[in-house]
Amino acid sequence: MSIAVVAPARVNVRRAGASLQRRIALTDVLVVALVMVISHGLRFGWDPFVGWLGPAGPAPWWVTVAIAAMWILQLSWTRSRDIRFLGQGPEEYARVASAGWHTFAAVAIVGFFTQWTISRGYLLFALPLGTLVLFGYRAAWRAWLQEQRSVGRMRQRVVLAGPQRTVEQMIRRLRRDQKDHPYEIAGVCLSGGSSGPLAPDIGAVAVLGAIGDAPDAAGEVDAEFILLAGTEEVSLPEARRLEFALEDTGVGLIVASSVADVAIPRVAVSQVAGLPLMHVDPPRFTGPTLMLKYAADKVGALVVLAVAGIPMIAIAIAVKATSPGPVLFRQRRVGMGHEPFEMLKFRSMYVDAEARKDEVMGAGDDGNGVLTKRHDDPRVTRIGRVLRRYSLDELPQLFNVLLGDMSLVGPRPPLPAETEMWDEDVSRRQLVRPGMTGLWQVSGRSNLSWEESVRLDLHYTQNWTLALDAVIVLRTVRAVLAGRGAY
């Protein structure tokens, strides 16, 4: 669901996040300063006593200090440390990237109007390096924040208010993605005269009264927010009275839209006849951003191949030496526009694996529907188990990326037999190129149910952005190193 905060949180909530914001701000300063010093030193030399007041080549030291200060200020002006976005993923990374681009755009504009020349190589080195390092440490903070939330820390208590059915759906959704948001459910207030009990799977969540009781209930359970769900079933006077009652209480009001799985970049809000209207932009499947993604795929694949080339040769030798058969496994998959292609992997199974498929699948199913992977699959070779655990068997797919069949990030590439069982909604996955990694890869991999895998793929298809791709790549590195969910 799309969620918008329409009233400020109380002071103690801001204080709770202030320590985290200060630590991130300090890291911002250290990262930007370090990157700018390294960039300057590599390009113009390391003598700290040369060029403070006069030119030391095309860029004196005071220029480097000024650019660093401007970059640090931009990280504040773009609200990249806003407590509402910390740990939330693409929105935070987009603001960090925006700060870098704004800084260097300002430098370019100043240079144009003053006819002052600065080394392009210096700027082209500092911008991507600084942005990547900022992304990296923000990912580390995100991991720390998720760990804290998993044990009940760094959370904000909320009272859910609305129709019982909608409130129950909201509870299930918040629990499913509990590491990705800061909210802890302190209780519920129900509209329509309902007083519970809640569905059995909800568990011990207290019903605190009706919507009109929510302000008092929030104070009783020490909640920072009231989250109003199912607004289409809540009368306008009822919602207005709730808003009025929260004035001067320090309790924030959050309104949840019934529109689900729509990312913030696709949403704009306007006001008509006193009503806030949500404009939802259609997904983007063409245009310059898609071309930039296509170019990033090619460059990224070449870079990874350059780094992983020698390890890939070693893997190929190990596969060939430990079991008979070809080094590469080739399998027909379905790509963008339902076009078939041949996907490459390092072979991780014995050569008779396909002939033994019915026998193995007949011994049991993990409940993933068409995703018929097993933890104890006897067809997997010894070296294959290692390759699968760390996704090394997928490295040859870099050639699929270079050929244009796949993307670095995208939905899971399906088998032809899977697509025959899809309905029209699921088929939307094929509006973009399938990926080597994706939301499914960083959210559980083989441990996901079929339904959850489809939901994640569709969410990506409808909401992909370059910032989301960057987040997924960073989370993929973490998931692969941990070896979770792969077998």
C-alpha positions, 0 to 999 in steps of 0.5 A: 500500500502507498503510505503518506505522512500528513502530520508531524510525529511528536518530538520524542520520535524525532529525538529517537532518530536524531542519534542515527541521523547524526551518525549518518551525517558524520559518515557523509562528511568523512566519505565526501572529504576522503573521496575529494582528497583522494581525487585531488591527490591522484589528479593534481598531487598530494602536497597539502601546502601547494595551491591553497590560495593560488592555482596548483594546476587546474584546481587549487585545494580550496576548490576541492574543499568548496566542492566537498562542502557543497556536496555535504550541504546537498546531502542535507538539502535533498533530505537524504537523511530524513528519518522517513526514508532511512532504510527504505531503499530506492528513495534514500539512494535516489536522494543520495545520487541527486545530491551528487549530480546537483553538486557537480551540475552547480560546479559546471554552471559556475565554470561556464559563466566564469570561464573557469576551467576545471579538469573533467577527469577530476570531476568524472572520477570523484562523482561516481566514486563518491556516489558508490561509496555513499551507496555502500555505507548507506547499505551498511547502515540499512543492514544495521537498521534492519537487524535492529528492527528484527529484535524490536529496536528502532521502531515506532509504535502505531495504532491502526485505525479503519475497517476490520478487514482492511486493518487485518490486511494491513497487519499481515502486510506489515508483518510480512515486510517487517524488516523494511519499515519502522512500525510496531503495531500497538493496537487497533481501532475499528470503524463501522461498529466492529469490536473484533475479535480479529482473525485468528492468524492476527494473534494477540493484537488489542482492539482499543475501541472505535476510530473516535477513540484512537487519539486517547488510545494512542496516548494510553499505549504510547504510540507515535502515530495513528495509521488510518487504513481503508479511507474509502470506508471511513466517512469524511467527517469521521476522518476530519474529527480524527485529524482535529483531535490529534492537534497539539497531541504530538501524535502523527497521522499516517493515511494509507492508500488502497493502491498497492505495489506502487512505488513513490516515483510513480506517485504525485499528489494534487488537491482538487475541491479540497481533496488530495488526489493521488496521480499514478504514472504508468510503468515505463517500458521505453524512453531514455531511462530504459536506454541508460539501463541497457547501457549500464547492463553492458558496462556492468557485465564487461566490468564483472567479466574483467574481474571474474574472468580468471575465477570463471576459468578455474570454475570451468576446470573444476566442473570438468574435472569433478564430473563427466559432461559439458562445462556449461548448462544450456537451457531454453528460457523465455525473455522479454516479449515472450521471446525464447533464448538459451540461458547459460550456467555452469553445470551444477548437476550430473548429465542425467539430471533431466532424465531423473527429474520425475523420480526426484520430484516425485519424492517430495515438493517444497510447495513452490509450485512450478519452482521445483527445487529441493534442498537435498536434490541428489542430482547436484554435484559436489562442486555444484552445491558450492557454486549454487550456494554462492550463485557462482553457477550463474556467472555465464549469464553475463554473456546473456546480458551482453547478447541482450537476452537478459539484464543485470537486474530484472524478473526471474527468467521463466521456463517455457512450461511455466509461461503456459500456466500464467494468466494475463497479470503474471505475463506482465513479467515479460514486459522487461528483460529477465535478470541475473538478480532481482527482488526474488534473489534478495528476498529469499531466493529458493525459499520463496513460494511461487506466489511471493516470487510472482508478487516480487517480479510484478512489483519490479516490472511495474516500478523499476528505476535505476535507483531500485536496480542499485539497491538490488545489486547491493543487496545481492552482494550481501545475499550471495556472500551470506549464501542464504536461500540458495540450493 
